[in-house]
Amino acid sequence: MAKARSASVPVSIDTVIDSLRSQEIAFRGPFSKPGNRAFFVVENSILLESELVDLLIQNKLNPQGIHELAKRIDATNSGQ
């Protein structure tokens, strides 16, 4: 599994998964295609592993943070 770094502490995807489980946030994954980045289905959104790690580092890996990220992604994808 991939690891990302915050300012001083390495964050593994296992930490992200543990956080999702402990908060009882529905997710599936990780999924990936050969040569592509890993992604998860979290609640009703498809999020990259790196996006989830970023939310954890920002202390926003919670239902509200996930919803806000999904909204920003949808707005970007729809050209708004």
Long-range contacts (C-beta under 8 A, 24 or more apart in sequence): 1-30, 1-38, 2-38, 2-49, 2-50, 2-53, 4-50, 4-53, 4-54, 4-57, 6-57, 11-53, 11-56, 11-57, 13-38, 13-49, 13-52, 13-53, 15-56, 16-49, 16-52, 16-53, 16-56, 16-61, 19-56, 19-61, 20-52, 20-61, 23-61, 23-62, 23-63, 25-62, 25-63, 25-66, 42-66, 43-67, 43-70, 44-70, 45-69, 45-70, 45-73, 47-73
